[in-house]
């Protein structure tokens, strides 16, 4: 079981679309839409939100994401009506990016507050360094071993090259962030947090892009090996 998500929007179509997108990133996570009024019009419905909260809760808690101001008020009213359950957390986060980040975190087994934090920090450091070299570099290939030189003791590094045609698009980014998120490791890929799906997607890393991986912590060796395995297999897309 994993933490569930509820998507509250003034538009039923928008809520459903966010659920569809987030679900593609995190198969198995319970994500429920609560969009629009009961009659199908634009607005938010207390009854829909409360029903969605019940559907999304698999026993690990629920994180609620909203779009505009009155959606927050409706979600808060639902929580107040339910007695302010400790198993429900309202995230102050961008709806789409927050939902994707939260879904990936939930899929990795993160707890309620960690999933909420993932949503709320989805766009943190969005101006991070991007991959700029789409060519291959002399002496580098997708199977390069971690460098041991010029790095702190215990730190693991690798330089890899993306070989799948679409590069580090949404699905591979979600795969990496989800699997790395379950590890006890601090890991950066081209200068951004390797455990954040949104940060990985900001890299805009296409086929042929060099990935500079740097990891430390108890699971550093396994984390670098995981990234290498996914990259060299083309994320199963070739």
C-alpha positions in Angstrom: 0.0 0.0 0.0 1.1 3.6 -0.6 -0.1 7.1 0.3 -3.0 8.1 -1.9 -3.6 11.4 -3.7 -6.8 13.5 -4.2 -6.8 16.1 -7.0 -9.2 19.0 -6.4 -10.0 21.3 -9.3 -12.7 23.6 -10.5 -12.8 21.6 -13.7 -13.7 17.9 -13.8 -11.7 17.5 -17.1 -8.6 19.2 -15.6 -8.7 17.0 -12.5 -9.1 13.9 -14.6 -6.2 14.9 -16.8 -3.9 15.4 -13.9 -4.9 12.0 -12.5 -4.2 10.4 -15.9 -0.7 12.1 -16.1 0.3 11.3 -12.5 -0.9 7.7 -12.8 1.4 7.1 -15.8 4.3 8.0 -13.6 3.3 5.9 -10.6 1.5 2.7 -11.4 -0.3 1.3 -8.4 -0.7 4.6 -6.5 -4.4 5.5 -5.6 -5.1 8.9 -7.3 -8.6 10.2 -7.3 -10.1 13.2 -9.1 -12.5 15.5 -7.4 -13.2 18.1 -10.1 -16.2 20.3 -10.9 -19.6 20.7 -9.3 -22.1 17.9 -8.7 -24.0 19.1 -11.8 -20.9 19.0 -14.0 -20.3 22.7 -14.0 -17.2 24.6 -13.0 -16.6 24.8 -9.3 -15.8 22.5 -6.4 -18.0 20.1 -4.5 -17.6 19.3 -0.8 -19.3 16.0 -1.4 -17.0 15.1 -4.2 -13.9 15.9 -2.2 -15.1 13.8 0.8 -15.9 10.9 -1.4 -12.5 11.1 -3.1 -10.8 11.2 0.2 -12.4 7.9 1.2 -11.6 6.3 -2.2 -7.9 7.4 -2.1 -7.1 6.2 1.4 -5.6 2.8 1.3 -4.5 3.0 4.9 -1.3 5.0 4.5 -3.0 8.4 4.4 -3.9 10.9 1.6 -2.3 14.0 0.2 -4.7 16.6 -1.3 -3.6 18.9 -4.1 -5.8 21.8 -5.3 -5.8 24.4 -8.1 -7.4 27.8 -7.3 -8.2 29.4 -4.0 -11.8 28.3 -3.4 -10.6 24.7 -4.1 -8.4 25.0 -1.1 -11.3 26.3 1.0 -13.4 23.3 -0.1 -10.7 20.9 0.8 -10.2 22.6 4.2 -13.9 22.4 4.8 -13.9 18.7 4.0 -11.1 18.1 6.5 -12.8 20.2 9.1 -16.1 18.3 8.6 -14.1 15.0 9.0 -12.6 16.2 12.3 -9.1 17.1 11.0 -7.8 13.6 10.5 -4.0 13.3 10.9 -4.0 10.9 8.0 -4.8 13.6 5.5 -2.4 16.4 4.4 -3.2 19.4 2.3 -0.3 20.3 0.1 0.6 23.9 -0.9 1.9 22.9 -4.3 1.5 23.5 -8.0 -1.2 21.2 -9.2 0.4 19.4 -12.1 4.0 19.4 -11.0 3.1 18.7 -7.4 0.8 15.8 -8.3 3.5 14.1 -10.5 6.2 14.6 -7.8 3.9 13.3 -5.1 2.8 10.3 -7.1 6.4 9.3 -7.7 7.3 9.7 -4.1 4.3 7.7 -3.0 5.2 4.9 -5.5 8.7 4.7 -3.9 7.1 4.0 -0.5 7.5 7.4 1.1 5.3 8.3 4.0 2.5 10.9 4.2 4.7 13.9 5.1 7.4 13.0 2.7 4.9 12.7 -0.1 3.5 16.1 0.9 7.0 17.6 0.9 7.7 16.1 -2.6 4.7 17.9 -3.9 5.5 21.2 -2.2 9.1 21.3 -3.4 8.4 20.0 -6.9 9.6 23.2 -8.5 12.4 24.0 -6.1 15.7 24.9 -7.8 13.9 24.8 -11.2 16.7 27.0 -12.5 19.2 24.3 -11.9 21.9 23.6 -14.5 20.7 21.9 -17.7 22.5 19.4 -19.8 24.0 21.3 -22.7 26.2 18.9 -24.6 24.1 16.5 -26.7 27.1 15.0 -28.4 29.3 12.1 -27.3 32.6 12.8 -25.6 35.8 11.2 -26.3 36.5 8.3 -23.9 32.9 8.2 -22.6 30.4 5.5 -23.1 27.2 4.4 -21.4 29.1 1.7 -19.5 31.7 3.9 -17.9 32.7 2.8 -14.4 32.3 5.2 -11.4 35.3 7.5 -11.1 37.4 7.0 -8.0 39.7 9.9 -8.5 39.3 13.4 -7.2 36.2 12.6 -5.2 35.5 12.5 -1.5 36.0 9.2 0.2 32.9 7.0 -0.2 31.5 9.1 -3.0 30.6 7.4 -6.2 30.5 9.0 -9.6 29.8 7.9 -13.2 29.6 9.6 -16.6 26.9 8.0 -18.9 25.4 8.8 -22.2 21.7 8.6 -22.9 21.0 6.2 -25.8 17.2 6.0 -25.9 15.7 8.2 -28.7 13.5 10.2 -26.4 16.2 10.8 -23.7 15.3 11.5 -20.1 11.6 12.3 -20.8 8.8 11.9 -18.3 8.6 8.2 -17.9 12.4 7.5 -17.5 12.6 10.5 -15.1 9.8 8.9 -13.1 11.5 5.5 -13.1 14.8 7.0 -11.8 13.2 9.3 -9.2 11.0 6.5 -7.9 13.7 3.9 -7.6 16.3 6.3 -6.2 13.7 7.7 -3.8 13.5 4.4 -2.0 17.3 4.5 -1.4 19.3 6.0 1.4 21.4 8.2 -0.8 22.2 11.8 -1.8 22.4 11.7 -5.6 22.8 14.4 -8.2 22.5 13.9 -12.0 23.8 16.8 -14.0 23.6 19.0 -10.9 20.0 18.3 -9.9 18.4 16.0 -7.4 18.2 12.5 -8.8 15.3 11.7 -6.5 13.1 14.5 -7.9 11.2 13.7 -11.1 10.5 17.4 -11.8 14.2 18.3 -11.5 15.3 15.5 -13.8 12.7 16.6 -16.4 14.0 20.2 -16.2 17.4 18.9 -17.6 15.8 18.5 -21.1 18.3 15.7 -21.6 17.9 14.2 -25.1 19.5 11.3 -26.8 23.3 11.6 -26.7 23.4 13.8 -23.6 26.1 13.1 -21.1 24.8 12.4 -17.6 27.2 13.2 -14.7 26.2 11.2 -11.7 27.4 11.9 -8.2 26.2 9.9 -5.2 27.0 9.6 -1.5 25.5 7.8 1.4 24.9 4.1 2.4 23.3 3.2 -0.9 25.6 5.2 -3.2 27.1 2.2 -4.9 23.7 0.6 -5.6 22.2 4.0 -6.7 24.9 4.6 -9.3 24.6 1.0 -10.5 20.9 1.5 -10.9 21.3 4.6 -13.0 23.9 2.9 -15.1 21.6 -0.1 -15.6 18.6 2.0 -16.7 20.7 4.2 -19.0 22.6 1.4 -20.7 19.3 -0.5 -21.3 17.8 2.6 -22.8 15.1 2.5 -20.1 13.7 -0.5 -21.9 12.8 1.7 -24.9 15.3 0.3 -27.5 
